[in-house]
Amino acid sequence: MRNSFTRFAAAAAAAVLTLSFSSCGGKDSSSDNNSGKEIVSDIGDDVNIAADDMPYGACIFRMEQGENGIPVTTEVDSRFYSDEEAKLICNYFWAISSKDGALFDSVSYKPYNDEMLKSGGYSSSQEYMEAYYDKYYIVIGTDYEFSYIYAVDCKKEDSGYNFSKYDDIIKEVAPDAEITSKKVVPVYLNYEAKDGSSSGEVIPRDTYDFPMGAELGDSDYIWICIYEIDGKSYIIS
């Protein structure tokens, strides 16, 4: 399984450090009380560790399936993603997995989404989600549900990624929109076959165009964007 050692090492680090760093706040985290810079651990009340200096995986924020309406277990690094953004990532992929057009609408920027549906020849978000489900079906090979979402890296505007393809569409469909931030989200997905026959990682293949990875030199993950527009965050893909 691709990148499994890195992810399992990160998970192990997170497990060991969960109690020590449970107050870890990210740069973009809504739970950030100290701008994500001062983290108090259990190694002593007088010891502070900067979030950026902590081990990989130490600031994992985990949302468990079934708790507070979370449809699928999702883990993100709170240094990069707020609680709101974690829920956006979770709900976006669950909208695909469950073919839920209304849920997709809830995480999407409507003017951009309307343009994408029109240009793609889709009559509705529901039709789009059904088609998107089928594209993943080609990769996975069976009917499926996403069972685990993992996003502990982040590429921002200095990453070299060309955001102009999205910027131009947003400016065209919503000229007065103010884009206040944007980031690329590399996502690792697990699935379970609905008939129980298989489970594992969703690995991008040539049979389906998982965007962005090749451009950034890492096609191991599935990539989406989060844009903050007029003060609210949306998935852009």
CORJOGI-V462884 format. One record per residue. RES is the residue in one letter. PHI is phi in degrees with one decimal (none if undefined). Layout:
res:RES phi:PHI
res:RES phi:PHI
This chain:
res:M phi:none
res:R phi:-64.4
res:N phi:63.6
res:S phi:-66.0
res:F phi:-62.4
res:T phi:-60.8
res:R phi:-69.7
res:F phi:-67.9
res:A phi:-63.7
res:A phi:-64.2
res:A phi:-63.1
res:A phi:-64.2
res:A phi:-61.6
res:A phi:-63.7
res:A phi:-63.5
res:V phi:-65.1
res:L phi:-101.1
res:T phi:-55.4
res:L phi:-69.8
res:S phi:-64.6
res:F phi:-121.0
res:S phi:-64.3
res:S phi:-94.2
res:C phi:-60.6
res:G phi:-107.4
res:G phi:-89.5
res:K phi:-60.2
res:D phi:-114.3
res:S phi:-81.6
res:S phi:-72.8
res:S phi:-94.6
res:D phi:-80.8
res:N phi:-100.5
res:N phi:-135.1
res:S phi:56.0
res:G phi:72.5
res:K phi:-102.0
res:E phi:-107.8
res:I phi:-120.7
res:V phi:-96.3
res:S phi:-108.5
res:D phi:-89.5
res:I phi:-84.5
res:G phi:155.7
res:D phi:-65.4
res:D phi:-99.8
res:V phi:-110.6
res:N phi:-117.3
res:I phi:-125.7
res:A phi:-64.7
res:A phi:-58.3
res:D phi:-69.4
res:D phi:-96.0
res:M phi:-78.3
res:P phi:-61.1
res:Y phi:-56.9
res:G phi:93.1
res:A phi:-75.4
res:C phi:-109.1
res:I phi:-70.7
res:F phi:-108.6
res:R phi:-114.6
res:M phi:-111.4
res:E phi:-85.3
res:Q phi:-55.5
res:G phi:90.2
res:E phi:-95.0
res:N phi:55.4
res:G phi:77.9
res:I phi:-73.3
res:P phi:-79.8
res:V phi:-151.2
res:T phi:-56.8
res:T phi:-134.6
res:E phi:-124.4
res:V phi:-136.2
res:D phi:-87.7
res:S phi:-69.9
res:R phi:-72.5
res:F phi:-110.2
res:Y phi:-130.9
res:S phi:-78.6
res:D phi:-57.8
res:E phi:-60.4
res:E phi:-67.6
res:A phi:-60.3
res:K phi:-68.7
res:L phi:-60.6
res:I phi:-59.5
res:C phi:-59.6
res:N phi:-70.2
res:Y phi:-61.6
res:F phi:-71.2
res:W phi:-70.0
res:A phi:-60.2
res:I phi:-68.3
res:S phi:-60.7
res:S phi:-104.2
res:K phi:52.2
res:D phi:-110.1
res:G phi:-64.0
res:A phi:-66.4
res:L phi:-66.3
res:F phi:-59.9
res:D phi:-58.2
res:S phi:-69.3
res:V phi:-106.6
res:S phi:-104.8
res:Y phi:-83.1
res:K phi:-57.0
res:P phi:-60.1
res:Y phi:-67.3
res:N phi:-62.0
res:D phi:-60.0
res:E phi:-67.4
res:M phi:-65.5
res:L phi:-64.8
res:K phi:-62.4
res:S phi:-67.4
res:G phi:-87.0
res:G phi:79.0
res:Y phi:-95.4
res:S phi:-82.3
res:S phi:-160.7
res:S phi:-64.3
res:Q phi:-62.7
res:E phi:-62.6
res:Y phi:-64.5
res:M phi:-66.2
res:E phi:-64.6
res:A phi:-69.5
res:Y phi:-67.0
res:Y phi:-56.6
res:D phi:-65.1
res:K phi:-65.9
res:Y phi:-69.1
res:Y phi:-58.0
res:I phi:-60.1
res:V phi:-73.9
res:I phi:-81.5
res:G phi:91.8
res:T phi:-160.8
res:D phi:-64.5
res:Y phi:-148.4
res:E phi:-134.2
res:F phi:-70.4
res:S phi:-115.2
res:Y phi:-163.1
res:I phi:-125.3
res:Y phi:-137.0
res:A phi:-136.8
res:V phi:-124.2
res:D phi:-139.3
res:C phi:-157.8
res:K phi:-116.4
res:K phi:-103.8
res:E phi:-65.4
res:D phi:-89.8
res:S phi:-80.1
res:G phi:96.1
res:Y phi:-71.8
res:N phi:-89.3
res:F phi:-81.3
res:S phi:-61.8
res:K phi:-60.6
res:Y phi:-85.7
res:D phi:-55.3
res:D phi:-63.4
res:I phi:-65.9
res:I phi:-62.0
res:K phi:-65.0
res:E phi:-72.9
res:V phi:-88.0
res:A phi:-143.7
res:P phi:-57.2
res:D phi:-92.0
res:A phi:-67.5
res:E phi:-106.9
res:I phi:-84.8
res:T phi:-97.5
res:S phi:-164.3
res:K phi:-155.7
res:K phi:-152.2
res:V phi:-99.9
res:V phi:-113.2
res:P phi:-82.1
res:V phi:-119.8
res:Y phi:-104.7
res:L phi:-119.9
res:N phi:-108.6
res:Y phi:-132.8
res:E phi:-129.0
res:A phi:-65.9
res:K phi:-64.3
res:D phi:-90.2
res:G phi:76.2
res:S phi:-79.6
res:S phi:-160.1
res:S phi:-158.7
res:G phi:155.0
res:E phi:-90.2
res:V phi:-83.1
res:I phi:-104.2
res:P phi:-56.0
res:R phi:-136.1
res:D phi:-66.8
res:T phi:-75.4
res:Y phi:-147.0
res:D phi:-85.0
res:F phi:-77.3
res:P phi:-74.5
res:M phi:80.1
res:G phi:-56.6
res:A phi:-63.4
res:E phi:-63.4
res:L phi:-93.6
res:G phi:81.0
res:D phi:-146.5
res:S phi:-97.1
res:D phi:-74.8
res:Y phi:-112.1
res:I phi:-97.4
res:W phi:-118.7
res:I phi:-136.3
res:C phi:-118.7
res:I phi:-117.2
res:Y phi:-112.3
res:E phi:-99.9
res:I phi:-124.5
res:D phi:53.2
res:G phi:84.1
res:K phi:-127.6
res:S phi:-91.8
res:Y phi:-141.2
res:I phi:-83.0
res:I phi:-122.6
res:S phi:-148.7
